[in-house]
């Protein structure tokens, strides 16, 4: 297969699931690499580039949720959880730690393939948005500083605040649209190209995580406010400062 063919990393401790999924995906035009646990997963990530990760939630050693959190520290690669736990609480937990989709075992290989293809389409939209994102701009609000070139956030005390890729992209949307009410559909489209749209609480979870990092009082947000029955608004005054490349 060509190196342009989407590459899927399958992480599951069940050998039969790994091999059968790999066979099915290859028959449908995708490349695959297999990993049985977190150690082999990170070894694979260190050697190659992947377009989607299929990640089992329950495995010996670090659980899939823990591995997802570690991945999200440095990467926004689409992650689809594979799990036998399908309650709303389980799905929301998956979103909170950075998952993109959630497939409950036993699942139809055709359905999983459709979800993978959907994730691939969304990631192309996200890549296009990032390629078109101006990098020679700094935004300031409430003494916070957003640097697009460095993809960094500095606190009013000039301390670096670590954001996941998704959190930074969400913050960028808000500073680009200050004092404008954005509903969930608009935010999903602007941030992730409709990623996570299957979950009503997806954007709520992302905003909650971002608020914990930038709001003086999370219980009474003053920067990113909720507009009842409408959406969210960046209420702070935002300065857009051009810089030299």
SULDAFEN-V938881 format. One record per backbone hydrogen bond with DSSP energy under -1.0 kcal/mol. CO is the residue of the C=O (numbers start at 0). NH is the residue of the N-H. If there is no record, write none. Layout:
co->CO nh->NH
co->CO nh->NH
This chain:
co->1 nh->4
co->5 nh->30
co->6 nh->50
co->6 nh->51
co->7 nh->32
co->8 nh->53
co->9 nh->34
co->10 nh->55
co->13 nh->17
co->14 nh->18
co->15 nh->19
co->16 nh->20
co->17 nh->21
co->18 nh->22
co->19 nh->23
co->20 nh->24
co->21 nh->25
co->22 nh->26
co->24 nh->29
co->25 nh->28
co->30 nh->7
co->32 nh->9
co->34 nh->11
co->36 nh->40
co->37 nh->41
co->38 nh->42
co->39 nh->43
co->40 nh->44
co->41 nh->45
co->43 nh->46
co->43 nh->47
co->51 nh->8
co->52 nh->79
co->53 nh->10
co->54 nh->81
co->56 nh->63
co->62 nh->66
co->63 nh->67
co->64 nh->68
co->65 nh->69
co->66 nh->70
co->67 nh->71
co->70 nh->73
co->70 nh->74
co->77 nh->52
co->78 nh->99
co->78 nh->100
co->79 nh->54
co->80 nh->102
co->81 nh->56
co->82 nh->104
co->86 nh->90
co->87 nh->91
co->88 nh->92
co->89 nh->93
co->90 nh->94
co->91 nh->95
co->92 nh->96
co->93 nh->98
co->94 nh->97
co->100 nh->80
co->102 nh->82
co->107 nh->111
co->108 nh->112
co->109 nh->113
co->110 nh->114
co->111 nh->115
co->112 nh->116
co->113 nh->117
co->114 nh->118
co->115 nh->119
co->116 nh->120
co->117 nh->121
co->118 nh->122
co->119 nh->123
co->120 nh->124
co->121 nh->125
co->122 nh->126
co->123 nh->127
co->124 nh->128
co->125 nh->129
co->126 nh->130
co->127 nh->131
co->135 nh->242
co->136 nh->147
co->137 nh->240
co->138 nh->145
co->139 nh->238
co->140 nh->143
co->143 nh->140
co->144 nh->153
co->145 nh->138
co->146 nh->151
co->151 nh->146
co->152 nh->160
co->153 nh->144
co->154 nh->157
co->158 nh->154
co->163 nh->167
co->164 nh->168
co->165 nh->169
co->166 nh->170
co->167 nh->171
co->168 nh->172
co->169 nh->173
co->170 nh->174
co->171 nh->175
co->176 nh->179
co->181 nh->231
co->182 nh->186
co->183 nh->187
co->184 nh->188
co->185 nh->189
co->186 nh->190
co->187 nh->191
co->187 nh->193
co->193 nh->196
co->195 nh->198
co->198 nh->201
co->200 nh->204
co->201 nh->205
co->202 nh->206
co->203 nh->207
co->204 nh->208
co->205 nh->209
co->206 nh->210
co->207 nh->211
co->209 nh->212
co->209 nh->213
co->210 nh->214
co->222 nh->234
co->224 nh->232
co->226 nh->229
co->226 nh->230
co->230 nh->226
co->231 nh->181
co->232 nh->224
co->232 nh->234
co->233 nh->178
co->238 nh->139
co->240 nh->137
